[in-house]
């Protein structure tokens, strides 16, 4: 039972770190256009350079 005193806080810390990295990726707009990629793969046009924002 003494092991649980170490494992529970460690798991909470690792979960918090994972959540912080997920929030960071959402705020840095890495998941901005998931539908665009799905439609782009069906297109016959080949685009070497993405359109500028």
CHARMM-style PDB file with segment names, atoms N, HN, CA, C and O in Angstrom:
ATOM      1  N   UNK     1       0.808  -1.190   0.000  1.00  0.00      PROA
ATOM      2  CA  UNK     1       0.000   0.000   0.000  1.00  0.00      PROA
ATOM      3  C   UNK     1       0.857   1.262   0.000  1.00  0.00      PROA
ATOM      4  O   UNK     1       0.384   2.328  -0.392  1.00  0.00      PROA
ATOM      5  N   UNK     2       2.098   1.154   0.430  1.00  0.00      PROA
ATOM      6  HN  UNK     2       2.482   0.287   0.749  1.00  0.00      PROA
ATOM      7  CA  UNK     2       2.971   2.325   0.413  1.00  0.00      PROA
ATOM      8  C   UNK     2       3.320   2.748  -1.004  1.00  0.00      PROA
ATOM      9  O   UNK     2       3.633   3.912  -1.255  1.00  0.00      PROA
ATOM     10  N   UNK     3       3.266   1.796  -1.930  1.00  0.00      PROA
ATOM     11  HN  UNK     3       3.012   0.850  -1.726  1.00  0.00      PROA
ATOM     12  CA  UNK     3       3.577   2.103  -3.320  1.00  0.00      PROA
ATOM     13  C   UNK     3       2.540   3.053  -3.894  1.00  0.00      PROA
ATOM     14  O   UNK     3       2.871   3.917  -4.706  1.00  0.00      PROA
ATOM     15  N   UNK     4       1.272   2.900  -3.475  1.00  0.00      PROA
ATOM     16  HN  UNK     4       1.003   2.198  -2.815  1.00  0.00      PROA
ATOM     17  CA  UNK     4       0.221   3.779  -3.972  1.00  0.00      PROA
ATOM     18  C   UNK     4       0.462   5.237  -3.594  1.00  0.00      PROA
ATOM     19  O   UNK     4       0.045   6.144  -4.315  1.00  0.00      PROA
ATOM     20  N   UNK     5       1.127   5.462  -2.477  1.00  0.00      PROA
ATOM     21  HN  UNK     5       1.466   4.725  -1.892  1.00  0.00      PROA
ATOM     22  CA  UNK     5       1.437   6.829  -2.068  1.00  0.00      PROA
ATOM     23  C   UNK     5       2.385   7.501  -3.056  1.00  0.00      PROA
ATOM     24  O   UNK     5       2.423   8.729  -3.136  1.00  0.00      PROA
ATOM     25  N   UNK     6       3.144   6.718  -3.804  1.00  0.00      PROA
ATOM     26  HN  UNK     6       3.113   5.720  -3.740  1.00  0.00      PROA
ATOM     27  CA  UNK     6       4.038   7.271  -4.823  1.00  0.00      PROA
ATOM     28  C   UNK     6       3.389   7.268  -6.206  1.00  0.00      PROA
ATOM     29  O   UNK     6       3.546   8.221  -6.969  1.00  0.00      PROA
ATOM     30  N   UNK     7       2.663   6.200  -6.527  1.00  0.00      PROA
ATOM     31  HN  UNK     7       2.536   5.426  -5.907  1.00  0.00      PROA
ATOM     32  CA  UNK     7       2.124   6.051  -7.870  1.00  0.00      PROA
ATOM     33  C   UNK     7       0.988   7.020  -8.178  1.00  0.00      PROA
ATOM     34  O   UNK     7       0.891   7.515  -9.301  1.00  0.00      PROA
ATOM     35  N   UNK     8       0.139   7.296  -7.213  1.00  0.00      PROA
ATOM     36  HN  UNK     8       0.217   6.895  -6.300  1.00  0.00      PROA
ATOM     37  CA  UNK     8      -0.995   8.199  -7.461  1.00  0.00      PROA
ATOM     38  C   UNK     8      -0.515   9.618  -7.764  1.00  0.00      PROA
ATOM     39  O   UNK     8      -0.972  10.194  -8.751  1.00  0.00      PROA
ATOM     40  N   UNK     9       0.374  10.210  -6.976  1.00  0.00      PROA
ATOM     41  HN  UNK     9       0.745   9.742  -6.174  1.00  0.00      PROA
ATOM     42  CA  UNK     9       0.843  11.558  -7.326  1.00  0.00      PROA
ATOM     43  C   UNK     9       1.627  11.588  -8.644  1.00  0.00      PROA
ATOM     44  O   UNK     9       1.515  12.547  -9.409  1.00  0.00      PROA
ATOM     45  N   UNK    10       2.411  10.556  -8.908  1.00  0.00      PROA
ATOM     46  HN  UNK    10       2.503   9.777  -8.287  1.00  0.00      PROA
ATOM     47  CA  UNK    10       3.168  10.515 -10.158  1.00  0.00      PROA
ATOM     48  C   UNK    10       2.221  10.446 -11.348  1.00  0.00      PROA
ATOM     49  O   UNK    10       2.441  11.124 -12.351  1.00  0.00      PROA
ATOM     50  N   UNK    11       1.171   9.636 -11.251  1.00  0.00      PROA
ATOM     51  HN  UNK    11       0.992   9.085 -10.436  1.00  0.00      PROA
ATOM     52  CA  UNK    11       0.219   9.536 -12.354  1.00  0.00      PROA
ATOM     53  C   UNK    11      -0.550  10.840 -12.534  1.00  0.00      PROA
ATOM     54  O   UNK    11      -0.838  11.222 -13.669  1.00  0.00      PROA
ATOM     55  N   UNK    12      -0.887  11.525 -11.466  1.00  0.00      PROA
ATOM     56  HN  UNK    12      -0.654  11.215 -10.544  1.00  0.00      PROA
ATOM     57  CA  UNK    12      -1.562  12.815 -11.572  1.00  0.00      PROA
ATOM     58  C   UNK    12      -0.658  13.867 -12.206  1.00  0.00      PROA
ATOM     59  O   UNK    12      -1.116  14.684 -13.005  1.00  0.00      PROA
ATOM     60  N   UNK    13       0.605  13.847 -11.857  1.00  0.00      PROA
ATOM     61  HN  UNK    13       0.977  13.183 -11.208  1.00  0.00      PROA
ATOM     62  CA  UNK    13       1.560  14.795 -12.447  1.00  0.00      PROA
ATOM     63  C   UNK    13       1.729  14.522 -13.937  1.00  0.00      PROA
ATOM     64  O   UNK    13       1.704  15.456 -14.738  1.00  0.00      PROA
ATOM     65  N   UNK    14       1.899  13.265 -14.321  1.00  0.00      PROA
ATOM     66  HN  UNK    14       1.918  12.506 -13.670  1.00  0.00      PROA
ATOM     67  CA  UNK    14       2.045  12.928 -15.742  1.00  0.00      PROA
ATOM     68  C   UNK    14       0.777  13.247 -16.531  1.00  0.00      PROA
ATOM     69  O   UNK    14       0.856  13.705 -17.671  1.00  0.00      PROA
ATOM     70  N   UNK    15      -0.378  13.010 -15.938  1.00  0.00      PROA
ATOM     71  HN  UNK    15      -0.442  12.638 -15.012  1.00  0.00      PROA
ATOM     72  CA  UNK    15      -1.633  13.374 -16.591  1.00  0.00      PROA
ATOM     73  C   UNK    15      -1.759  14.873 -16.763  1.00  0.00      PROA
ATOM     74  O   UNK    15      -2.239  15.339 -17.796  1.00  0.00      PROA
ATOM     75  N   UNK    16      -1.339  15.629 -15.775  1.00  0.00      PROA
ATOM     76  HN  UNK    16      -0.949  15.250 -14.935  1.00  0.00      PROA
ATOM     77  CA  UNK    16      -1.351  17.093 -15.869  1.00  0.00      PROA
ATOM     78  C   UNK    16      -0.408  17.607 -16.937  1.00  0.00      PROA
ATOM     79  O   UNK    16      -0.725  18.559 -17.650  1.00  0.00      PROA
ATOM     80  N   UNK    17       0.763  16.971 -17.050  1.00  0.00      PROA
ATOM     81  HN  UNK    17       1.021  16.198 -16.471  1.00  0.00      PROA
ATOM     82  CA  UNK    17       1.710  17.358 -18.104  1.00  0.00      PROA
ATOM     83  C   UNK    17       1.126  17.069 -19.481  1.00  0.00      PROA
ATOM     84  O   UNK    17       1.243  17.885 -20.395  1.00  0.00      PROA
ATOM     85  N   UNK    18       0.497  15.902 -19.627  1.00  0.00      PROA
ATOM     86  HN  UNK    18       0.402  15.239 -18.885  1.00  0.00      PROA
ATOM     87  CA  UNK    18      -0.143  15.575 -20.898  1.00  0.00      PROA
ATOM     88  C   UNK    18      -1.254  16.551 -21.242  1.00  0.00      PROA
ATOM     89  O   UNK    18      -1.378  16.969 -22.393  1.00  0.00      PROA
ATOM     90  N   UNK    19      -2.055  16.914 -20.267  1.00  0.00      PROA
ATOM     91  HN  UNK    19      -1.954  16.574 -19.332  1.00  0.00      PROA
ATOM     92  CA  UNK    19      -3.123  17.888 -20.483  1.00  0.00      PROA
ATOM     93  C   UNK    19      -2.552  19.250 -20.855  1.00  0.00      PROA
ATOM     94  O   UNK    19      -3.094  19.933 -21.724  1.00  0.00      PROA
ATOM     95  N   UNK    20      -1.468  19.648 -20.210  1.00  0.00      PROA
ATOM     96  HN  UNK    20      -1.028  19.093 -19.504  1.00  0.00      PROA
ATOM     97  CA  UNK    20      -0.846  20.937 -20.521  1.00  0.00      PROA
ATOM     98  C   UNK    20      -0.315  20.951 -21.953  1.00  0.00      PROA
ATOM     99  O   UNK    20      -0.460  21.958 -22.647  1.00  0.00      PROA
ATOM    100  N   UNK    21       0.297  19.857 -22.410  1.00  0.00      PROA
ATOM    101  HN  UNK    21       0.415  19.040 -21.847  1.00  0.00      PROA
ATOM    102  CA  UNK    21       0.777  19.808 -23.786  1.00  0.00      PROA
ATOM    103  C   UNK    21      -0.381  19.806 -24.780  1.00  0.00      PROA
ATOM    104  O   UNK    21      -0.268  20.397 -25.854  1.00  0.00      PROA
ATOM    105  N   UNK    22      -1.483  19.158 -24.443  1.00  0.00      PROA
ATOM    106  HN  UNK    22      -1.575  18.678 -23.571  1.00  0.00      PROA
ATOM    107  CA  UNK    22      -2.651  19.173 -25.320  1.00  0.00      PROA
ATOM    108  C   UNK    22      -3.217  20.583 -25.431  1.00  0.00      PROA
ATOM    109  O   UNK    22      -3.546  21.033 -26.528  1.00  0.00      PROA
ATOM    110  N   UNK    23      -3.333  21.281 -24.309  1.00  0.00      PROA
ATOM    111  HN  UNK    23      -3.065  20.916 -23.417  1.00  0.00      PROA
ATOM    112  CA  UNK    23      -3.837  22.657 -24.335  1.00  0.00      PROA
ATOM    113  C   UNK    23      -2.889  23.535 -25.139  1.00  0.00      PROA
ATOM    114  O   UNK    23      -3.339  24.415 -25.872  1.00  0.00      PROA
ATOM    115  N   UNK    24      -1.591  23.312 -25.014  1.00  0.00      PROA
ATOM    116  HN  UNK    24      -1.225  22.597 -24.418  1.00  0.00      PROA
ATOM    117  CA  UNK    24      -0.610  24.083 -25.784  1.00  0.00      PROA
ATOM    118  C   UNK    24      -0.793  23.862 -27.281  1.00  0.00      PROA
ATOM    119  O   UNK    24      -0.737  24.819 -28.054  1.00  0.00      PROA
ATOM    120  N   UNK    25      -1.009  22.625 -27.701  1.00  0.00      PROA
ATOM    121  HN  UNK    25      -1.054  21.848 -27.073  1.00  0.00      PROA
ATOM    122  CA  UNK    25      -1.179  22.367 -29.127  1.00  0.00      PROA
ATOM    123  C   UNK    25      -2.476  22.950 -29.648  1.00  0.00      PROA
ATOM    124  O   UNK    25      -2.533  23.388 -30.797  1.00  0.00      PROA
ATOM    125  N   UNK    26      -3.518  22.966 -28.836  1.00  0.00      PROA
ATOM    126  HN  UNK    26      -3.472  22.610 -27.902  1.00  0.00      PROA
ATOM    127  CA  UNK    26      -4.785  23.574 -29.269  1.00  0.00      PROA
ATOM    128  C   UNK    26      -4.616  25.090 -29.393  1.00  0.00      PROA
ATOM    129  O   UNK    26      -5.105  25.692 -30.349  1.00  0.00      PROA
ATOM    130  N   UNK    27      -3.933  25.701 -28.442  1.00  0.00      PROA
ATOM    131  HN  UNK    27      -3.535  25.212 -27.666  1.00  0.00      PROA
ATOM    132  CA  UNK    27      -3.745  27.154 -28.491  1.00  0.00      PROA
ATOM    133  C   UNK    27      -2.786  27.577 -29.592  1.00  0.00      PROA
ATOM    134  O   UNK    27      -2.867  28.709 -30.070  1.00  0.00      PROA
ATOM    135  N   UNK    28      -1.879  26.695 -30.007  1.00  0.00      PROA
ATOM    136  HN  UNK    28      -1.814  25.776 -29.619  1.00  0.00      PROA
ATOM    137  CA  UNK    28      -0.963  27.041 -31.094  1.00  0.00      PROA
ATOM    138  C   UNK    28      -1.549  26.689 -32.456  1.00  0.00      PROA
ATOM    139  O   UNK    28      -0.846  26.721 -33.466  1.00  0.00      PROA
ATOM    140  N   UNK    29      -2.844  26.352 -32.485  1.00  0.00      PROA
ATOM    141  HN  UNK    29      -3.415  26.325 -31.664  1.00  0.00      PROA
ATOM    142  CA  UNK    29      -3.638  26.148 -33.693  1.00  0.00      PROA
ATOM    143  C   UNK    29      -3.097  25.026 -34.577  1.00  0.00      PROA
ATOM    144  O   UNK    29      -3.081  25.154 -35.802  1.00  0.00      PROA
ATOM    145  N   UNK    30      -2.659  23.938 -33.971  1.00  0.00      PROA
ATOM    146  HN  UNK    30      -2.672  23.833 -32.976  1.00  0.00      PROA
ATOM    147  CA  UNK    30      -2.171  22.804 -34.749  1.00  0.00      PROA
ATOM    148  C   UNK    30      -3.310  21.964 -35.299  1.00  0.00      PROA
ATOM    149  O   UNK    30      -3.097  21.162 -36.208  1.00  0.00      PROA
ATOM    150  N   UNK    31      -4.514  22.132 -34.766  1.00  0.00      PROA
ATOM    151  HN  UNK    31      -4.686  22.784 -34.028  1.00  0.00      PROA
ATOM    152  CA  UNK    31      -5.673  21.377 -35.238  1.00  0.00      PROA
ATOM    153  C   UNK    31      -6.627  22.313 -35.971  1.00  0.00      PROA
ATOM    154  O   UNK    31      -7.843  22.229 -35.801  1.00  0.00      PROA
ATOM    155  N   UNK    32      -6.068  23.207 -36.786  1.00  0.00      PROA
ATOM    156  HN  UNK    32      -5.080  23.276 -36.924  1.00  0.00      PROA
ATOM    157  CA  UNK    32      -6.841  24.298 -37.359  1.00  0.00      PROA
ATOM    158  C   UNK    32      -7.791  23.849 -38.460  1.00  0.00      PROA
ATOM    159  O   UNK    32      -8.924  24.327 -38.508  1.00  0.00      PROA
ATOM    160  N   UNK    33      -7.372  22.945 -39.349  1.00  0.00      PROA
ATOM    161  HN  UNK    33      -6.452  22.557 -39.310  1.00  0.00      PROA
ATOM    162  CA  UNK    33      -8.185  22.618 -40.515  1.00  0.00      PROA
ATOM    163  C   UNK    33      -8.181  21.120 -40.795  1.00  0.00      PROA
ATOM    164  O   UNK    33      -7.567  20.689 -41.772  1.00  0.00      PROA
ATOM    165  N   UNK    34      -8.845  20.312 -39.971  1.00  0.00      PROA
ATOM    166  HN  UNK    34      -9.344  20.662 -39.178  1.00  0.00      PROA
ATOM    167  CA  UNK    34      -8.836  18.873 -40.243  1.00  0.00      PROA
ATOM    168  C   UNK    34      -9.661  18.490 -41.466  1.00  0.00      PROA
ATOM    169  O   UNK    34      -9.349  17.490 -42.114  1.00  0.00      PROA
ATOM    170  N   UNK    35     -10.701  19.247 -41.805  1.00  0.00      PROA
ATOM    171  HN  UNK    35     -10.955  20.059 -41.279  1.00  0.00      PROA
ATOM    172  CA  UNK    35     -11.513  18.922 -42.974  1.00  0.00      PROA
ATOM    173  C   UNK    35     -10.777  19.234 -44.272  1.00  0.00      PROA
ATOM    174  O   UNK    35     -10.997  18.569 -45.284  1.00  0.00      PROA
ATOM    175  N   UNK    36      -9.914  20.231 -44.250  1.00  0.00      PROA
ATOM    176  HN  UNK    36      -9.735  20.772 -43.428  1.00  0.00      PROA
ATOM    177  CA  UNK    36      -9.169  20.596 -45.454  1.00  0.00      PROA
ATOM    178  C   UNK    36      -8.261  19.477 -45.925  1.00  0.00      PROA
ATOM    179  O   UNK    36      -8.168  19.223 -47.126  1.00  0.00      PROA
ATOM    180  N   UNK    37      -7.597  18.811 -45.012  1.00  0.00      PROA
ATOM    181  HN  UNK    37      -7.672  19.018 -44.036  1.00  0.00      PROA
ATOM    182  CA  UNK    37      -6.729  17.699 -45.384  1.00  0.00      PROA
ATOM    183  C   UNK    37      -7.531  16.540 -45.960  1.00  0.00      PROA
ATOM    184  O   UNK    37      -7.088  15.878 -46.898  1.00  0.00      PROA
ATOM    185  N   UNK    38      -8.702  16.298 -45.403  1.00  0.00      PROA
ATOM    186  HN  UNK    38      -9.062  16.836 -44.640  1.00  0.00      PROA
ATOM    187  CA  UNK    38      -9.527  15.202 -45.897  1.00  0.00      PROA
ATOM    188  C   UNK    38     -10.026  15.490 -47.311  1.00  0.00      PROA
ATOM    189  O   UNK    38     -10.130  14.573 -48.126  1.00  0.00      PROA
ATOM    190  N   UNK    39     -10.330  16.732 -47.606  1.00  0.00      PROA
ATOM    191  HN  UNK    39     -10.246  17.476 -46.944  1.00  0.00      PROA
ATOM    192  CA  UNK    39     -10.789  17.079 -48.949  1.00  0.00      PROA
ATOM    193  C   UNK    39      -9.618  17.171 -49.930  1.00  0.00      PROA
ATOM    194  O   UNK    39      -9.772  16.849 -51.108  1.00  0.00      PROA
ATOM    195  N   UNK    40      -8.465  17.605 -49.458  1.00  0.00      PROA
ATOM    196  HN  UNK    40      -8.340  17.867 -48.501  1.00  0.00      PROA
ATOM    197  CA  UNK    40      -7.301  17.787 -50.324  1.00  0.00      PROA
ATOM    198  C   UNK    40      -6.787  16.456 -50.872  1.00  0.00      PROA
ATOM    199  O   UNK    40      -6.279  16.412 -51.993  1.00  0.00      PROA
ATOM    200  N   UNK    41      -6.907  15.395 -50.120  1.00  0.00      PROA
ATOM    201  HN  UNK    41      -7.320  15.432 -49.209  1.00  0.00      PROA
ATOM    202  CA  UNK    41      -6.405  14.099 -50.578  1.00  0.00      PROA
ATOM    203  C   UNK    41      -7.273  13.538 -51.704  1.00  0.00      PROA
ATOM    204  O   UNK    41      -6.808  12.708 -52.485  1.00  0.00      PROA
ATOM    205  N   UNK    42      -8.523  13.978 -51.794  1.00  0.00      PROA
ATOM    206  HN  UNK    42      -8.901  14.652 -51.159  1.00  0.00      PROA
ATOM    207  CA  UNK    42      -9.412  13.507 -52.850  1.00  0.00      PROA
ATOM    208  C   UNK    42      -9.263  14.307 -54.145  1.00  0.00      PROA
ATOM    209  O   UNK    42      -9.807  13.920 -55.179  1.00  0.00      PROA
ATOM    210  N   UNK    43      -8.536  15.408 -54.092  1.00  0.00      PROA
ATOM    211  HN  UNK    43      -8.094  15.723 -53.252  1.00  0.00      PROA
ATOM    212  CA  UNK    43      -8.390  16.283 -55.253  1.00  0.00      PROA
ATOM    213  C   UNK    43      -7.340  15.724 -56.219  1.00  0.00      PROA
ATOM    214  O   UNK    43      -6.373  15.088 -55.801  1.00  0.00      PROA
ATOM    215  N   UNK    44      -7.550  15.975 -57.529  1.00  0.00      PROA
ATOM    216  HN  UNK    44      -8.336  16.492 -57.868  1.00  0.00      PROA
ATOM    217  CA  UNK    44      -6.584  15.549 -58.539  1.00  0.00      PROA
ATOM    218  C   UNK    44      -5.444  16.548 -58.712  1.00  0.00      PROA
ATOM    219  O   UNK    44      -4.425  16.221 -59.321  1.00  0.00      PROA
ATOM    220  N   UNK    45      -5.600  17.749 -58.189  1.00  0.00      PROA
ATOM    221  HN  UNK    45      -6.428  18.014 -57.694  1.00  0.00      PROA
ATOM    222  CA  UNK    45      -4.557  18.764 -58.315  1.00  0.00      PROA
ATOM    223  C   UNK    45      -3.433  18.471 -57.322  1.00  0.00      PROA
ATOM    224  O   UNK    45      -3.672  18.083 -56.178  1.00  0.00      PROA
ATOM    225  N   UNK    46      -2.199  18.669 -57.795  1.00  0.00      PROA
ATOM    226  HN  UNK    46      -2.005  18.984 -58.724  1.00  0.00      PROA
ATOM    227  CA  UNK    46      -1.043  18.486 -56.929  1.00  0.00      PROA
ATOM    228  C   UNK    46      -0.531  19.856 -56.547  1.00  0.00      PROA
ATOM    229  O   UNK    46      -0.220  20.664 -57.421  1.00  0.00      PROA
ATOM    230  N   UNK    47      -0.438  20.132 -55.262  1.00  0.00      PROA
ATOM    231  HN  UNK    47      -0.691  19.475 -54.552  1.00  0.00      PROA
ATOM    232  CA  UNK    47      -0.059  21.454 -54.772  1.00  0.00      PROA
ATOM    233  C   UNK    47       1.285  21.364 -54.053  1.00  0.00      PROA
ATOM    234  O   UNK    47       1.371  20.836 -52.945  1.00  0.00      PROA
ATOM    235  N   UNK    48       2.339  21.888 -54.700  1.00  0.00      PROA
ATOM    236  HN  UNK    48       2.268  22.317 -55.600  1.00  0.00      PROA
ATOM    237  CA  UNK    48       3.666  21.863 -54.073  1.00  0.00      PROA
ATOM    238  C   UNK    48       3.751  22.844 -52.909  1.00  0.00      PROA
ATOM    239  O   UNK    48       4.400  22.569 -51.900  1.00  0.00      PROA
ATOM    240  N   UNK    49       3.100  23.970 -53.056  1.00  0.00      PROA
ATOM    241  HN  UNK    49       2.572  24.193 -53.876  1.00  0.00      PROA
ATOM    242  CA  UNK    49       3.214  25.029 -52.055  1.00  0.00      PROA
ATOM    243  C   UNK    49       1.836  25.330 -51.483  1.00  0.00      PROA
ATOM    244  O   UNK    49       0.910  25.637 -52.233  1.00  0.00      PROA
ATOM    245  N   UNK    50       1.689  25.247 -50.169  1.00  0.00      PROA
ATOM    246  HN  UNK    50       2.441  24.998 -49.559  1.00  0.00      PROA
ATOM    247  CA  UNK    50       0.386  25.564 -49.583  1.00  0.00      PROA
ATOM    248  C   UNK    50       0.063  27.048 -49.731  1.00  0.00      PROA
ATOM    249  O   UNK    50       0.957  27.883 -49.867  1.00  0.00      PROA
ATOM    250  N   UNK    51      -1.212  27.352 -49.702  1.00  0.00      PROA
ATOM    251  HN  UNK    51      -1.938  26.673 -49.592  1.00  0.00      PROA
ATOM    252  CA  UNK    51      -1.646  28.753 -49.833  1.00  0.00      PROA
ATOM    253  C   UNK    51      -1.236  29.521 -48.595  1.00  0.00      PROA
ATOM    254  O   UNK    51      -1.339  29.001 -47.484  1.00  0.00      PROA
ATOM    255  N   UNK    52      -0.762  30.772 -48.769  1.00  0.00      PROA
ATOM    256  HN  UNK    52      -0.678  31.194 -49.671  1.00  0.00      PROA
ATOM    257  CA  UNK    52      -0.406  31.584 -47.586  1.00  0.00      PROA
ATOM    258  C   UNK    52      -1.655  32.028 -46.847  1.00  0.00      PROA
ATOM    259  O   UNK    52      -2.721  32.182 -47.442  1.00  0.00      PROA
ATOM    260  N   UNK    53      -1.515  32.233 -45.551  1.00  0.00      PROA
ATOM    261  HN  UNK    53      -0.648  32.108 -45.067  1.00  0.00      PROA
ATOM    262  CA  UNK    53      -2.658  32.662 -44.726  1.00  0.00      PROA
ATOM    263  C   UNK    53      -2.978  34.114 -44.949  1.00  0.00      PROA
ATOM    264  OT1 UNK    53      -3.908  34.642 -44.339  1.00  0.00      PROA
TER     265      UNK     53
END
